[in-house]
Amino acid sequence: MIKEINDGIVIKIRVSPNASKNELIKSNDGLKIKITSQPVEGKANKAVVEFLSKQFKIPKSNFEIIRGKTSKDKTIFIKLSDSDKKIFILNLLNNI
């Protein structure tokens, strides 16, 4: 699920740790992120934020895991004040 709100975007993703490479894919269940990190001591959460930060060209400080810090299913808030950047990310997510 991808939801646009006033000050950003909220996305729901499923994380698959211990993958062979980092990638963002669309599955029948929604967005899925494969991460090479292990789900130990927050390493996978940190890797998810770093990966999304690089993909979207947004600082890591703009990302917040608001639900699912210890689960594979996560809800992430991306704080965006620039409407052009918001449109860019929405288009990118919808075209995966």
N, C-alpha and C positions, 0 to 999 in steps of 0.2 A: 504494500500500500504506500502510495505517495500522496501526501497532503500538503497543500500550500496554506500557510497561515501568514498573518500580518508581518511578523518579523523573521520569517524563515520558511523552512521546509521540514516536515516530519516524515521519516521513512521507516517502514518496518522491514527488517531483513532477517534472514536465517544465515547463521555463520557456520561454516564447516572448517574446523581447525585441522591441522596436520595435513594440509593439501600439498600437492607437488608444486603448485605455483599460486600466487595471489591473483585472483580474478573476480570480477563482478559479472554475474550472469542472471538471466531471467528464467525462472522455472515455472512450472504449472502452478506452484504455490505462491509465486511472487518473486521478489528479489532475493538473490543468494550471493553471499560473498565467501569465496574459498580463500583461506589464509594459511600460510605455511607455519605460523606460530602454534605452539601448544596452548591448550586452555588451562594454564597453570599461573596462579598469582597475577591475573589480569593481563598476561602477555597477549592473549588473543584480542582482548578489547583494545589494547594499545595499538596493535597491528591493524585492526579494523579502522581506527581513527586515522592512523598514518596513511593507510592505503587510500581511503576516501579523500583525505586532504590532498594527496598527490593527484588523484584522478580528477578532482574538481578544481584544483588550483586555489584552494581556500586554506587559511591558517588552521592548524589543529585546534586552536583555542575556540574556534567557531562551532566545534562539534561537542555534543553532550549526549551520552547514553542515558536516556531518561527512564528506560524500562528494560529489564533483562540483563543486568550486569553479570549474573551468574548463570544465564541461560543461553541456549543457541539462538533463540528468538529474541531479537532486540528491537527497540524503538529508539531511533536516533534523531535528535533535533539538530538542524544545521542553521545557525543564526546568520541571516543575510539581510543587509539593509539596502543593497544595490539590486534594483528590480531587474536589470539586465543580466546580472549573475544568476538570479533566481530563475529567469527564463532559460538561460543556458543550461543550468543543472536539470531543470524539469525536462527539457528536450533530450538531454543526454540520457537520463534515466528512462524515459519513455521509449527511446530507440535502441535499447540494449537487446 
